[in-house]
Amino acid sequence: MCKQCDYTIHGAQHHFGWDNSIAPVQTVAPGSTILFQCQDSSAGQLGPSSSVADVVALDFGKINPVSGPVFIEGAEPGDALKITLDHFAPREQDGSAWGWTANIPGFGLLADQFTDPALTIWRYDAATLAPALWGRHGRVPLKPFTGTIGVAQAEPGLHSVVPPRRTGGNLDIRDIAQGTVLYLPVEVAGAVFSVGDTHAAQGDGEVCGTAIESPMDVTLTLDLVKGANLKMPRFTTPGPVTRHLDAKGYEVTTGIGPDLMTGARQAVEQMVDLLCAQHGMPAVDAYMLVSTCGDLRISEIVDMPNWVVSFYFPRAVFE
């Protein structure tokens, strides 16, 4: 428990999807600091002892639970909700923090190529956040963050939690981490804020569709910026965002052509092939690994008719 928190939103206080008619579980004043107990993105369907069979059996109606919602007093359409991410505390089970990465058939950038389910279970030190072991030789640096964080939309009805939206949601931006300040446009009275889908690590793009999915307690502070009139989310980071992976440099592959999605696929395909050749790993393992720590970048988008997408894989994982 967080002694400095004004409120705690328990793990059982969660919902699936965005709907501005969901009754808030708590009403808070601007400036309140709140601890949210967040489940992993499977809502507990996967755990430290899970197998590939559990991936096959996933109930997708219970994917990406978000804790909340919370009603913020005085929040009105046109305001911005200011969210300061204060702290992430991975929860332990059987003596350590844990997470999972899966290839889920039909999901991910290369879903047409990786059609069979696969699962990796991670264990790591919640106190030190030392890099998590991949096989016998690889180590993935950790950076806890929240994958899904948002407020309710003005449109009535239930909206899927899977796609990101202008009011936030499943953004999967790895830099919405400790110390970051996120601003979300408010569309309904009270903002109606929820958070979940916590990750221990992820590369930019989350290319296989999952990161290191890990249950955590998230402490954050909610405030208001009146009349901000934001059109989309924006955020401010407290410092450098890539230094934790830069020490040994990168292996980089590219995709070049007139379509950015095709270029992204080409860049990732080539990185999977490169890691398989360099380290003798199965292709699906390489695909899941790069999802947790490799970064897709748009390197050039002005020299028509072709654009350049690059994929950066940190050499520190194996060196």
Secondary structure, DSSP 8 states (H G I E B T S, - for coil): --TT-SEEE-TTSEESSB-TTS--SEEE-TTEEEEEEE--TTTTSS-TT--HHHHHT--GGGSS-EEEEEEETT--TT-EEEEEEEEEEE-EETTEEEEEEEE-TT-STTTTT--S-EEEEEEE-TTT---EEETTTEEE----EEEEEEE--SS-S-B-SSSEETTEEE---TTSBTT-EEEEE--STT--EEEEEEES---TT-TTS---B--EEEEEEEEEETT---SS-EEE-SS-SSHHHHTT-EEEEEEEES-HHHHHHHHHHHHHHHHHHHH---HHHHHHHHHHH-EEEEEE-SSTT-EEEEEEEEGGGT-
